[in-house]
Amino acid sequence: LALGRASGAVTAWATSPGGCKIVQSTADCTGRWLRSAPGNLRGDTEELLLDDNTIQVLGNTSLLSYHQLRQLSLTKNRLELIEPGAFLSSQGLHVLSLADNLLFTNYSLTAAALSSLPALRMLDLAGNHLTEDMVSALVRNLSSLESLSVARNVIMRLDSSIFTNLTQLLELNLEKNYIFEIDQAFEGLQRLQRLNVAYNYLPCVVEFGLTQLRVLNVSNNAIEWFLALESDDLFELEVLDLSHNRLLFFPVLPRQSKLHSLLLQDNVMSFYQRLPNGTSLAHVKVQFLLIDGNSTTVTTVSLWDEICHSNLSSLRLLDMSQNQVWYLPEGFLAQMPSLTHLKLNQNCLETFHLSSGDPLATLTELDLSQNRLTELGARDVLSNLQLFNLSANRLRALPPGVFTYTRKITTVDLSHNRLDLCPQPAVAGEEERPPCVDVRGLETLTHLSLAGCGLQGLGGHPFQGTSLMHLDLSDNSRALSGGLGWLRDLSLTLRVLSLRNTNLSSAALDFSALHSLVRLDLSGNSLSAFPGSLNGLRLRSLDLRDNRLPALPPGVVHAPLARSLRELYLARNPYNCCTLGWWDALRRVPGLRVADGRDVTCSYASRTLSPAALPEPVLRGCRWHTADLALLYLVLALPTCLTLLVAFAVVFLTFKQKLLKMVKSRCGASSPY
């Protein structure tokens, strides 16, 4: 008996002779290389997990001891056959998972075994190489089923005979098959609420009339048309996913539904009443000539009608990103008074206008990024907006006062537009200043991205009255030419600051006022020395990649910065292999991780090396280059001094007698005693 802790509670578990873990009424035999189901477990076992074994046959006697079995999982085995009497002693089984096996080999016998499960509610047959005929045989007598998965099989066509008896089915998963046609296959499933036909080959959906369905996922097919049945019946549909298809037009939805999420991402959808060349199809008529025997009928209709006849009053999420939409029809958004999330990014929009006639007071997220916007008109109508993404457009200005009534705005992304911030620095000889974006006084604003906006010499107090926590100023080569004094208004709130690729070259920049900063990105600049003002900050992440740093100061490991830092990026700097004392010291700092340590290199005699594994000749060379200069001079002077001393001694000994006589003759005198 052992004790295992789960969710704060102490649970007793035991191990059976076959290596299975027993927790109360659950036996977990996963990954035990079992070739058959164990027969020596407790008779009151209710859940048996046999996943990831090598079982090929579930025999008539395999489950004979488990009369109370409610859940059985045989996922990822080599199961080819379930004998007809295998479940006779476990007829109370509710959940059966047979995914990722080889049931196609003996499916008719396996079908006979499944037919003896009158209480089965959930069945997973995914990944068994089953055709539609095999599926029909396997589920024919399972009228109690509420959830069925036949995903990842080889089903190609569905008709009304496949799921005939599944009158209680609530959920059906058919994703990742080869389905190209569905002919009234779901008409008898009156209780079906969730249908997943994603990742197949459906070319269209027409006469959609499943009124009871709540969730329909037909994403990742080849659908060009979606046409709901023309009916005034109320559809229960709440979520419709048509993303990643080939839709040409906005889908024709049920007239009455409870739809709250419509996903149309990644199609080729557009509106066609106005063409990009200026042509309008609003008043173009088309005549159809219908000849039936001796009767001829002429019908005249409009070539294009953009009026949406569906009730979209409950729609909250509309995702039309990654399409070819270049305009929205007049009054299109007015039909969606409950809309909270609107995604129109990655389209071809050149202008976007919202007026007081578009009741979008509930909108909290608006994504217009990656379009071709040159003009934006959205004033006084976005009172509840929280996230506004306008990045990667062609905007040079925003409407004056666009943020005046956005009292809940928290995140604004204006990156990669040609915008200026207010107040702008005065330029000599310039009478009229270009328009600018004013974010001052937005007390709720916490995230702002101005990357790649071509900002010029920020100054004054552009962020006064805001509570910015995240600020991205990267890719603005002239934004910091006047220093960092304008950031003082954010000293108490700013936590994340990106100054990547802003042409920083001076280590004298003063960051000391940014007491709350925890993440700083200085990568892609020209720093040749470590900014000393960073030592007093308590950063948790610092990025110094792609600069010109030859080394970090040795004292950095003793500063408050080193004690708080948890993540450091240092790659692609010209470090000197002979001055790596700081590197060794950094690696000894507890809790600090050099995230790109494997990419850090240093230079030695035109060679690029890894500081973690310097060869011994390089280390010896570095010791020579870094030796004390006084010792070096001593080593150089010592041979010279010795040579001179030896030469003097030789000369003295050679001419000793002559020298002594010369001295005596010149200086010597007899002394009286």
ABEGO torsion letter per residue (X at the ends): XBBBBBGGBBBBBBBBAAGBBBBEABBBABGAGBABBBAABBAABABBBABGBABABBBAAAAAABAABABBBABGBABABBBAAAAAAAAABABBBABGBAAAAAAAAAAAAAAABAABABBBABGAGBBAAAAAAAAAABAABABBBABGBABABBBAAAAAABAABABBBABGBABABBBGAAAABAABABBBABGBABABBBGBABAABABBBABGBABABBBBBBBABBBABABBBABGBABABBBBBBABBABABBBABGBABBBAABBAAGBBAAABBBBBBBBBEABBBBBBBBABBABBABBAAABABBBABGBABABBBBGAAAABAABABBBABGBABABBBBBAABBAAABABBBABGBABABBBBBGABAABABBBABGBABABBBBGAAAABAABABBBABGBBBBBOBBBBBBGBABBBBBBBABGBAABABBBABGAGBBGBBEBAABGBABABBBABGBAAAAAAEAAAAAAAAAABABBBABGAGBABAABBAAABAABABBBABGBABABBBAAAAABBBABBBABGBABABBBAAAAABAAAAABABBBABGBBBBAABAAAAAAAAABBGBBBAAAAABBBBBGGBBBBAABBBAAAAAAAAAAABBAAAAAAAAAAAAAAAAAAAAAAAAAAAAAAAAAAAAAAABBBBBX
